[in-house]
Amino acid sequence: MKKRGIILIFFLFIFFKLNQTLIESEYQCSFNLFNKILNVSLEYNIDSNNRYDFCSLNNRDIQTVSCDQENNVVLSIYLFGRNSSTIFSSSDFNCFSSINIIQLYYNYKFEKNFLYGFSKIIPHFLSYSTDESLIDSDFNVFDNNNNNDNINNKTILIDRLVIKNLIINNNYNFYFSRLINVNFFEVECKPSNYQINYINDLVLIKSFITLNIYSNNIPSMNNINIKNLVLNLLPSFNLESFFNFSTFLNVKDLYLNPTYPSDIFPFPLPLCDLVFNNSLQYLEINYQIDKPFDFIDLSGLNNLDIFIMPNVGSLFNIDGEFPFINMNQYYTRFEFSNGRINNYNFINSSTLKMENNGMTGTISTTFPGDTYLYLKGNKLVGEIDESWCGSTFDISENYIGGELPSCFKCHYLQSNVGPTLSGNRFINFNPNNLEPCLDLELNLIFDNSTRTLSLYGKNLGPFQSSVRIYNIKNIGILPIEPCKNFLIRKNFWVPGVLPKVINITFPFLPQGPRTFEISAYNEFLPQIDSMVRYSDYFIINGKYFAYNQSVINVLISNHPCSIITSNFNRIQCYLSNSIQIINNNNNNELITCIIQVMNVSSTFKFTVNQACNGDNCPIADCSKYGEYNYESGVCDCYSNESRGYSCELKSLDCSSKDCSGNGYCNQIIGKCECNKNRIYDDCSGIICNDGKGCYNGGNCNFQSGICNCSSKWIETSACTIPKQSVDSQQLQQNKNDQILILIGWFGDINKFLTISIDGKVCDIISNDNESIQCIPPNYDCELIKTSSFKLSVSQNNYIWDGIYNPIFINGCNNDEDSSRSSSNSSISISSSSISKNDKENSSSPPLSSSSKNSIIIIIISIVISLFLLSLLGMVFLKKLIIKNNYFNLNNIEIKIKSSEYDYDQPDKLSKNKIKLIQLKS
């Protein structure tokens, strides 16, 4: 009875515990909140207390609620929408006593001052709404005078504040003093003609974990300690604010991101002037960097450990030279990619990435230590050796030659091998005609002290994924010395012992995947099952042999039998003059065969008749698989599924019975004879380009028969037709028109080359492999800077699309300014201004013929005008002299007499004793 009572009490406890609902205040708050975005009565069930069960139903199409079952309160709210007219206020959430997370995934609206209205700190707030009211407030200026005014001293009570997809149609000021309670702050603002100004008005030190903002200016970081600072620079960025980088003394990780990949900004030079031992350890600049005035001294960034510039652009160099000096002796990671520098200089870094810079130089023959090395897309030469095997690198699309090490040749089809080496000039390797790997050597030995297996040999593969063991689970493979030694061990949590006979598979060999059965040396004696002689050749069948011929010795009647081939089950050897050796034995004497594998050996004795040749062979037991042939002394097997002198072994059949329908199986050699342009043992591979392979460093994908080309070539053309791309744009202003210079890759095949901007044609003046010059449509300068016109480059039935966002080389003048300048030039022009103009335009592209003619006409007009003016002046002067008789002596005397107002002035003629001479008229 007592036991039944205990059970009853237990079930009652469980019943009441499971039927507990939210406390009244939490329930009412939930009801009011959810009723704003949906019809509660339709979406929620009524529980046993005649209440809507908000905590048990989680519909991710509408909302998800997480509740504390012990305290019956709401912990987190995730809202997904349905009512875009919903307007939230902070009071909608203040009534929850223990809420930790608020995440709004719909385009809701907000009351003004929403962020400033929380009554307690919210650990996490996330919004995906575009409504700018979310950041709007009445608190534009923070009061630093310690006034207790609730409006002026309002702060945001959110620990982690994340705002995504925000669209603003007004200018806003965001004061850092409002964020004294925020540790993680992120505001993603879409590009517009308006901006958020982040103003540092902090008096006391403030620390952030992360500050991620989209801004038109660099805010000051005075009085701020910050671990991660992410600045997303908007198109209308104020470059003058770059001086604020000098305040980044306590910024640890700095990320500088553009709005568009083609945006160009200067290098943040004030960072280099920070005081010694500043906090900056990580610097990532993702925009294209403008041309520097001089080499940049990095000695001030002495704590910088990771320095990343993945898209530096073509301008960031000093006359083609690397733009930095006085760098740190070592970096954990350094990247300088997609730029233009002349020479390759190795930088000491754990990860060094300098791709697509057009660098020349010689690569190290031996791999440079413990480094991840990425040098793709340059013009490097040299050779590589076996030390590169197993290292992490990418040296594709260079001019590297010499012989490709065999460890790469045998495993070139592996995804992290072939692509890292393609596009070079190795003399012993053709990626379009892969040769079978014939020098694969493998050995297996068991270590009793560590209870592990060691797979060692030659060309075993550069990486852990090069070797597979499929038939045994919970086996770990660890490369000790790439291509030469792998450690095989059982996971310690798996019961049992490590097998000493395993199947090793190499899945990426050129001839296709291959599996080898292998046993650990010294653990098994070689087992001989049968022996057949064909003239001087001996076929020894059994198991626990070896693939490595150098560890096998075969003695027949104390005479060495030279190994021809060997594997786990069979040895074929050659004994010269074997008939005489065998006949030297008495017919009743057994002939001894000794097989030694490493340090263990087995002996097999056979009679003369057992080593047979033709009609003197004993009749073999062909079982049910064949019929004995008295002439050959071996069994003729009924089918190709059996082999051996007694048909006791399975056939070495083709890898696919029908050879994938692209060839036929030659049963004599056990291989497929493939049709034209087909490869692999099962003829499943397709040689690209009708058997001609790929060009310009491309690799053939034998699975699809389509070339894998670099980014410069079109795949379907076997990498022969260029795939154009634009790296940078320059807009040069001349007197009469503008010239757009596109820099990138365009190749030497330019069929139907067309440039268009916003659908309007840009008239092409000239083009070569890496640049195009054209006269663009005449747009207002400010319109170019603020708009996102589409730029298209079309040729060879391929279209490259981007944004028209050029760099203005020598300023940008509108039509009105240009005409005014031309008009002024036609009135007055000096020789000095002409020479200056010539000097400024000396580096510009050649002028069009119409522009040259206009300049010549203006110069001729000026010269003729000056000549006519001089003639008219001479005529006028002569008439004036004759009319006034200026050469009459009396007139001269009168002219030079002192004025009645100059009585106190001496006579200059008298003072200087000038003698007047009578001139003849």
DOTORTOR-502648 format. One record per residue (C-alpha): y, x, z negated; residue in one letter. Coordinates in steps of 0.02 Angstrom, whole numbers, plus 50000, padded with zeros to 5 digits. Example, Ala and Ser with C-alpha at 12.3 -4.5 7.8 and 13.67 -1.06 7.14 Angstrom:
2
497755061549610A499475068449643S
***
This chain:
921
500005000050000M501185014249954K500775022850118K501205007150217R502885005850127G503335023650174I502905020350357I503955004250356L505455013350281I505285027050413F505285014750560F506745005150486L507715021450472F507345025650654I507815007950708F509495008050622F509845025950677K509545021850859L510595006050849N512105014150773Q513655011750880T515385019050885L516515016250737I517795002650765E519285013750808S518255024050933E517505008451009Y519184999951033Q519925015951106C518475017451229S518614999251279F520485000551315N520285016751412L518835011351523F519574994151552N521015002951641K519905009451779I518504996451790L517854979651733N516944984051572V515954967851567S515154971751736L514734989951705E514094990451526Y512694982151431N512904972951266I511984981351121D511194973350969S512874972750882N513624962451024N514614977451083R514724986751246Y513625002151236D514795015551303F513755030351246C512065026251323S512585022051502L513215036851601N513665032051779N514345047551866R515115036552000D516275029351867I516255038851703Q515195049051586T515405048851397V514645060651270S514535054251092C514125061650923D512665050850863Q512845056350683E514695052750662N514775039050795N516285046250884V516685050951064V516625069751102L516965070851288S517535059651431I517295062251619Y518155049651732L517725048351917F518845034651981G518845017652066R520625012852022N521945024252098S523345013752025S522845018251848T524275026251751I523735036251600F524765040451448S524305052651311S524125038051190S522585032551290D521695047851220F522565050851054N521575036950972C519965047250989F519765057050828S518585070950886S518745072151074I518435089651145N518415087451333I519435076651452I519035078651636Q519835067351768L519055068851942Y520035055052029Y521805053552096N522495044951942Y524335043551897K525205048851738F526695044051634E528095056551618K527865068851473N525975065951477F525515083951436L526715084451290Y526125068551204G524475073751124F524455072450936S523135085850909K522455100651006I521275095751148I520045110051179P519835106451365H520835096151492F520485095751679L521335085351815S521045083952003Y522495072052029S523855075952157T525155066352054D526615077652008E527055066451861S525715075851766L526885090851746I528515081051742D529435080551576S531125078451494D530985095651415F531845107051538N532555119451412V531725125951256F532765127351097D532675144951025N533845141050880N532475134350767N533175116750775N531915103750720N532265092750868D530615084950924N531145084351105I531745102151123N530285109751027N528875100051110K527355110551161T525735106851251I524295104551128L522885109451247I521835125151228D521125125651406R522265117051533L521685116251715V522625106451849I521925106052027K522565099052194N524345096152131L525625091152263I527465092552216I528965084652301N530255091352180N530695107852100N530075110651923Y530355123351785N528875128051676F529365137351517Y528065148751438F528695143651266S527885126751299R526195135451314L526085143651143I524525133251104N523715136051275V522495150551299N521815146351472F523115139751594F522815135851779E523915125651897V523395124552079E524875118952183C524735115052368K526025123552483P527625113452506S529495115652523N529665114052335Y529145125652196Q528725127852015I529745141251930N528825149451787Y530115155451661I529715167351520N530785162351371D529605168951238L530335177251085V528705180950994L527115188851066I525965176451154K524175180051212S523255171851357F521445173151408I521835167551585T523435162851675L523145156551852N524685149851941I525335146152116Y527105152352122S528605156952231N529075171052114N528335184352000I528685178751821P529125191151685S527695195951569M528765202051424N528015197551254N526385192351338I524635199751315N523465193351449I521675196951500K521645188651672N523225185351772L523015177051942V524585175152047L524415164952207N525935168852313L526615153952410L527355156252586P529165154552531S528955168552406F530465177352331N530175195952361L531585200652244E530515194952099S529335209752130F530395219552006F529575209151869N527965219151895F528815232051786S528525220151638T526625219551661F526295232251525L525005221651432N524115213751581V522285219151589K521635211251751D522825206651892L522395196652049Y523685194352189L523175181252317N524045174752473P524135156652528T523545161552703Y522515177052750P523875182652873S525255182852740D526045200052718I526885206052558F527395223152493P526325233752378F526825230352195P527675247152172L528435243251999P526655243551931L526605262251967C528105264651852D527315256751699L527295267651544V525805279051517F524255270851442N524715253451503N523355240151493S523035237551679L521185240751715Q520835229151862Y521955226552014L521465215752162E522685213252307I522025200652432N523535199152547Y523975210552694Q525095224352630I526725228852715D527115246452777K527655257952633P529175269352645F528225284252574D526585289152494F526225279052337I525965289052177D524595280952069L524695293251925S525515279951816G523995268451831L522905280451730N521815266551655N521485257851820L519585256751838D519345243951977I520515243752127F520135231152266I521085228652429M519905219352548P521195214852681N522555228052683V523065225052865G523605237053001S525315241352928L524805249152762F524765267652804N525935282552823I525835287053007D523985283153004G523655292652842E522935285652680F524465279152584P523995284452405F524185300752311I523745306252133N522335293852115M521155293451965N519685305351971Q518445290951960Y518395272151989Y517015259951947T517455250952109R518675255152247F518945245252407E520135248252551F519555237952701S520185230352864N521615242552881G522035256852997R521885274752936I521435290053037N520295300252926N518895296652802Y519105304452631N517715301452505F518355293552343I517325295852186N516795278152141S515215269252087S515555256652226T516565262852373L516995250652512K518075256452659M517565245252803E518375241752972N519755254752955N519415264353118G519175280453016M518525296253096T517575309953004G515845316552965T514695307452846I513695317152718S511905321052773T511265318452597T511715302552506F513205305252389P512415302052220G512345285852122D513535276152233T513555259652325Y514315264852491L515025252852621Y515785261152775L515445248252910K516515247153066G517265264653077N517075279653194K516065291153081L514855303953151V513475314653073G511665312553024E510705305352876I509105311252792D507735303852681E508885304152528S509735288452597W508105278652580C508205266252437G510085267952417S511295253452436T512455256052583F513105249152748D513545261752883I513305250053031S514455250453184E514845269053177N514395284053288Y513055291453175I511685300653270G510205312153243G508495305453196E508295289753094L507155293552944P505425285852961S505635275952798C506955265652888F506015264653053K504475257252970C505475244052874H506915240952994Y506545222253001L506935220452816Q508545210652792S509375224252686N508865238552802V509175234352986G510915226552970P511535241452869T511065253953005L511355244353167S512625249353297G512375268253281N511675281553398R510015287453328F509055297553457I507295292653402N507545274153379F507845258953489N508095242753393P507675232853549N505965241053565N505255243853392L503775255653383E502305251953265P502325261153100C500835272853116L501205285252977D501105273452829L500165282452690E499665274452526L498715279952371N498355271452206L498015279352037I497835272151864F498725279851713D497685276951557N499105281851440S500345268951505T499045256651573R499985255851737T499595258851920L500555271052028S500675267352214L501225283152301Y501225290052477G502375289552627K503475276152706N503035263352572L504735255152587G506505258552525P506635243652406F505625233752282Q505515219252405S504695230752535S503025229252443V502185213052392R500635208752290I500215190652329Y498475188252256N498895192952076I500195183651974K501315191051841N501285208451916I502875218551918G503315231652051I504635244652012L505205258052136P505185275252055I505565285452210E505975274452360P504725275252502C503635287152401K503175280152231N503075262752154F502545258251978L501415242851961I501215235051790R500655218851711K501945208551621N501645211651436F501615193151390W500145189751508V498415191651430P497055201851512G496965218851594V497815225651748L496675224851901P496245241551979K495825234552149V497285225452230I497905219452399N499555227552447I500595218652581T502005226252681F502895211052755P504195219752865F503235232052974L503715232253159P501965226853209Q502055212353087G501485210052905P499985220452853R498895219052697T497875233652630F496475232452503E496555247752393I495755253952232S496365266152102A495695283752125Y494545290451987N494135272651932E492765268952061F491455279552144L491455277952334P490095265652381Q489155268552544I488295253252618D487795259352791S487965273652912M487875273053102V487975287653224R488575286453401Y488305303553476S489375315153365D490365300953285Y489835293753118F490365276753055I490205275352865I490395257852794N490635253552612G492105251952492K493235261352372Y493715273452510F495525278152544A496855276052678Y497475293552649N496325304852749Q496915320352658S496035314752496V494345311752581I492985324652614N491355320452704V489885332652710L488345329052816I486945341152781S488265352552703N489285352352863H491065345252855P491315329652958C493135328753017S493995312452967I494675302453114I495135286053030T494905279052857S495305263752753N494635254952601F492995249552687N492655261952826R492695280252870I492505286953046Q492205305653061C491675318253192Y490305331353172L490135343153319S488335346453377N487675333753254S485995331753346I485545349953318Q486065349053135I484995333753106I483515340653203N483505356053094N482875344952957N481035340752944N480665323052995N480115318952819N481615326852738E483085315952690L484795320652758I486165321252627T487905313952654C489215317152519I490855307452517I492215313352400Q493805303152367V495035312852261M493995319752115N492525307652122V491085308052244S489485298952293S487915304652382T486995294752516F485305300552582K484625294752747F483195299252862T483335306053036V482915289153108N484315281153010Q485555292253100A485045285153264C485615285353442N484885272653562G483035268653567D482545279553418N483555268653297C482645257753173P482795239253202I484305233053107A484305216553016D485535206753123C485325191753009S485995175953089K487545184253163Y486795193653310G485305200253408E484615217953404Y484935228753559N483515241353581Y484525251953701E486035254553590S485155253453423G486435241253353V486595222353346C487505212453479D488505199853378C488495181753433Y490365179653410S491935189653389N491975184553207E490715198053160S490635216753187R489675232253132G487985239153183Y487135224253099S488565211653121C488785211952933E490675214252935L492035201952979K492895204853143S494575213353162L495195198353258D496915196053333C498265190353213S498305173453301S496845166353397K497925160053539D499245173753519C500565160353493S500275154153670G501205169353738N499745180853779G497865182653762Y496745190953633C495855206553690N494275205853583Q493765223653624I495285231353540I495605216553426G497405214453481K498455202153581C499005206853754E500725198853760C501645191253907N503245199053974K504695200253849N503545195953702R503165207153551I502245207353384Y500365206953362D500335188053384D501605188453528C502785177353428S504275189053447G505525187153590I506405202353664I508235197953690C509145197353856N507575195553963D506865211553893G508445221753918K508925221253735G510665220553659C512205230953695Y513665237853596N512635241053441G511875223653431G510165220253355N508905208653432C508315194353322N506535193953382F506245177153299Q507545167953404S507755179953550G509655180353521I510625196053486C511415198853316N513095206053367C514525212953267S516065202253245S516785209553405K515495202353527W514805185453578I512975183453530E512415173453682T513065187053799S511895200253727A513435207953646C514265211953813T515725199553810I517085202553680P517415189753543K519285191053517Q520155190653348S521935193353287V522245204653136D524155204453134S525645197453228Q527345205153261Q528845195853332L530135207253413Q531875200553451Q532705207053611N534395202153684K533765188153795N532075183453727D530725186753597Q529115196553621I527565192253520L526375206853492I524605202153439L523575216353364I521705214553345G520205215253460W520195207953637F519035219553734G519085223953918D518365207653985I519765194853980N519265180654094K520515166154088F521525174553949L522755161853877T523895162353725I524605146153656S525705141953507I525675123953449D524975119453619G526355128653714K525955143553826V526485161053773C526795170253939D525755186253939I526685202353984I525305215153952S523645217053864N522345230153822D520805231353709N521775230153546E523445221753584S524285207953686I526135205753721Q526825188853772C528455178953773I528235164553648P529065147353648P530815148553576N530715141553399Y532045142553264D531695156953144C531655146352988E530495134053075L529285148353112I529325154052932K529065136852854T527895128552979S526055131253012S525985131553202F524265133953276K523995150453368L522575150753494S521885165053597V520675159353731S519615169753847Q517835170553913N517515152453858N517845157153676Y519355151753574I520055160553421W521175149453314D522375154653177G524115151753107I525695157553197Y526425168153058N527205183953134P528115198353053I529925199453111F530105217553168I531995218853194N532615202753119G532585185653196C534105178453289N534235160553345N534835155853522D536605152253462E536735169153376D536025178053527S537265169953649S538725173753534R538165191953524S538025193053713S539755185353737S540565197753619N539675212153704S540385207053874S542165207953807I542095224553717S540765237753702I540945255853650S539895270653696S539375272953515S538725255153503S537765257253665I536935273053604S536525264853438K535775249953528N534735261353638D534125270553485K533615254653396E532685248053546N531835264453589S530255259053500S530295241353570S529165235253710P529855237253889P531185224553937L530845211754071S531645214554243S532885200254215S533485208354053S533715225254138K534715217454281N535845208454157S536235224754066I536605234054230I537795220154288I538725220554121I538935239554128I539555239154310I540775225154267S541485235154122I541695250954227V542575241454370I543705232554244S544225249054165L544585256654337F545685242054392L546615242154226L547005260754247S547685257954424L548775243554367L549415254054222G549935268454336M550895256854454V551775248254310F552265265054231L553015271654394K554095256054417K554695257054238L555215275354258I556165271954419I557015256254351K557655264054188N557905281554256N557025288754105Y557115306054181F559035306254178N559645319254053L561015308053984N559775294453950N558665306653862I560095312353753E560545294453710I558765290053673K558565304253551I560175301753455K559975296153279S560035277753243S561495270853148E560275267053010Y559635284953003D561165294552949Y560225302852810D558835308952926Q559025325753016P558965326453202D557175330853243K557685338853407L559005349553324S557875353953181K556515359753297N557775367653417K557125358253566I558065362753723K558395348953847L558105353554026I558995345254172Q557675336454270L557895332554450K557735314754500S
***
